[in-house]
Amino acid sequence: MTKVLISNDETIEVSSQMVECVKGKFVAYEFNNVFNVTIDYENKKEVFEYTISIQDTKNGKKELSHEDHISAVYSFIGDAIAGEMSFETFMDEFGYTDCRCGYKIHKACIKSMEQFSNLNMGDAYDISNFIQEHYPNEV
């Protein structure tokens, strides 16, 4: 379990468990390890999926480190921020040209936004900026 600062006086607890190794998550002929990451904040929990790199998977990584947990949380919050965007803004912001692919990813970001909202941790932009400033080597 990792404690991650989200403000000067608040932390969240983050834990993870590898759930599968999938082929073709990002590259059709490669494999990625996938983890369920749990955020616990004031007795509220949310679980999201986090996929590590092909290289880390090839190197046999089966557990997430403290630094990986920070990176996972930062990614989750970034997805939550993207989930607040309209579909059109999302497509433009991230340069998607394939509506089917963009729609699928946007829906996943909306789910992250809903999960983040359920945790009542505060403003996603403020937390994202705080993590970026306090953990620059992990994000």
Rosetta blueprint (number, residue, H / E / L):
1 M L
2 T E
3 K E
4 V E
5 L E
6 I E
7 S E
8 N L
9 D L
10 E E
11 T E
12 I E
13 E E
14 V E
15 S E
16 S E
17 Q E
18 M E
19 V E
20 E E
21 C E
22 V E
23 K E
24 G L
25 K L
26 F L
27 V L
28 A L
29 Y L
30 E L
31 F E
32 N E
33 N E
34 V E
35 F E
36 N E
37 V E
38 T E
39 I E
40 D E
41 Y E
42 E L
43 N L
44 K E
45 K E
46 E E
47 V E
48 F E
49 E E
50 Y E
51 T E
52 I L
53 S L
54 I H
55 Q H
56 D H
57 T H
58 K H
59 N L
60 G L
61 K L
62 K L
63 E L
64 L L
65 S L
66 H H
67 E H
68 D H
69 H H
70 I H
71 S H
72 A H
73 V H
74 Y H
75 S H
76 F H
77 I H
78 G H
79 D H
80 A H
81 I H
82 A H
83 G H
84 E L
85 M L
86 S L
87 F H
88 E H
89 T H
90 F H
91 M H
92 D H
93 E H
94 F H
95 G L
96 Y L
97 T L
98 D L
99 C H
100 R H
101 C H
102 G H
103 Y H
104 K H
105 I H
106 H H
107 K H
108 A H
109 C H
110 I H
111 K H
112 S H
113 M H
114 E H
115 Q H
116 F H
117 S H
118 N H
119 L H
120 N L
121 M L
122 G L
123 D L
124 A H
125 Y H
126 D H
127 I H
128 S H
129 N H
130 F H
131 I H
132 Q H
133 E H
134 H H
135 Y L
136 P L
137 N L
138 E L
139 V L
